[in-house]
Amino acid sequence: MRPAHARRIARLRTLMATAGARGLLVTDLTDVQYLCGFSGSNAALLVLEDEVLLATDGRYRLQAENEAPGTTLIVTRQLVAELLTAAGERGVRQVGFDAAAMSVASWRRITAEFSDVDLEPSDVDITGIRAVKDAEELASVREACAISVRALARLLDDIEVGMGEIEIARRLEWLMGLEGAPDRSFDSIVAGGPHSAIPHHQPTDRPIAAGDLLKIDFGAAFEGYHADCTRTFVVAAEPDDWQRQIHAVVAAAQTAGMQALAPGVSGQEVDAAARAVIEDAGFGQFYGHGLGHGVGLQIHEVPFLGPTSTNTVEARVPLTVEPGIYLPDRGGVRIEDTLVVFDHGVEILTDFPRDLARVG
């Protein structure tokens, strides 16, 4: 097993011991990849006190052998059944699992079939383990972010009045590929004019026009880790006063949110610091989402920064800060960066100019 995965398994086993679990069934594919390195689309993992068993089907035999050395590989279509059988053969009669990763129907069916192995929900939180990143993970997030901003810089030289939102989105994703990204982090958001007032607008063939606000929310994926960045521009014109105003308020709110970040601070506190700036400027009703979220093997991870967050910020956690103002039928602004929190401050990974620049 590779050193990074061995360290993660060791941390997991410590939590398992505290919870009194001799075995843990892992069915969430992101958790499987995190713990052993296997990135295929069909797998389950069984972590025991002295062994890690990986089950996948025949399509992924060679991939599993390459990506997950040190695991006991079981090639089967009956992933959970074979892993529980293996647990029973090793004298493990009680196995925990993540209730959020398995449906009630699946659990009922499995428990009916395997009366000799007790499969019960576990208190072991793998998602919480994943939040704090090691050096290798941070390097991957940094590279994903670096690829993203390099691609954006190249894109801005290509943008012209009359280009459709979809064309811009696909061009950006192509540029991320040229810069070294195997994939995008999520469906790129390119929103021009009134569409920029829709927080998660899906690009259309609408051509961008002079005077439009152009909101671009995107990110590259690298070695499974994600980047997330948003910038808002004005197309082929000097910004109107209202555009300058909301952009300046959002920029100030983002700064306030970043300054509030520190290990031990709650997600509610960070959100409140940024939200107060927008509310004090009279735009509170036009900001309807949380301030940010963790980033890693998934584009949305803990901690979440928002009015109802129950999370606390920790050191070595990559996350986003992304306030916005969205004026219906007029336009909207969002400024977003991926950054990492450390004991001594924050490191901005998507370091790209945040001014209301003119493009096209």
C-alpha positions, 0 to 999 in steps of 0.5 A: 500500500502506498504511504499516503493510503497507509496513513489514511487507513491507520487514521481510520483504524484509530477511529474504528477502535474508538467506535468498537468496530472490527470491520468497516464496509466502505461503499462510497466511491470517493471514500474508496479512492481516498483510502486505497487509491482505486478510482474505478466506477464500481467498487467497495472496500472492507477495512479490518484490523489487519487487512484491507479488501477491495472488491471490484468487477473484472473490467477493473482488475488491472486498474485495481492492481495498479492503483491499489497495491497492498489490498486484497483484491476480490474480483466479483459482481457481488461486491458487498456480498463477497466482502461480508463473506470474507469478513465472516471467514475471518471471524468478524461478525460485526461490520459497520457502514456509512448509512449515508452511502447505502439505501435502506432497501439495500441494507435490508436485503443484505442483512436478510441474506447474511444472518451470520454477519451483523451489518450496522450503521457506524459512527466512523466519519470518513468524510471528516477524515478527508477534510484535512489534506496531507501534502500530496493532496494539497499539491494536487489541489494547487495544480488543479487551481494553477491549471484553471487560472492559466486556462482562464487567462488564455480564454480572455484573449479569445472572447468576442462579442457574439460568442455563445455561452456554450461556445465560451464554456467548451473553449474554456474546458478545452483550454484546461485540457491543454493546460494539463487537466484530465477533466473539469471539476464540474459543468462550467457556468458561463452566464452573460447579461441577465443570465449572470443573475442566475447563480447556477445558470446552465450555458445556452447559445445566447450570444454575449453582447456589449455591456453584458456582465459575464460570469464564469464559474469553472475549475479543473480536476487534477489527480482526482482533486478539484478547483473552483473559481469564479470571476465576473467581467464586463463585455466590450464596454466600460462598466455601468455605475450599478455594475461597478457598485455590486462588484465592489460590494462583492469584492469587499464581502469576499475580503471580509470572509477571507479575513474571518477564516482561521482554525477553530472559527465556525462556518456560521461566523465566516459566512456572517462576516461576508454577509454583513457587508452585502446586507449593509450595502442594501443587497442582502435580499439578492444574496441567497446562498452560502459563502463557501464549501470545502474542496477535495476529491469532491467539488463540495465537501465539508466544511460548509460556510453558511448561515446554518453551518454546523462545521468548524474550520480546520487548518490544512483544509481547502475551501472556497469563499464565493459571495455574490449579488444577483439582480433579477433580469439585470445581472449578477456578480460572484467572485470565488477563490479556492484557498487553504487555511493554515494556522498562520493565515490563508493561501489563495490558490486561484490567484487571478485578478479580481477587478471588473475587467473588460473582455471582448 
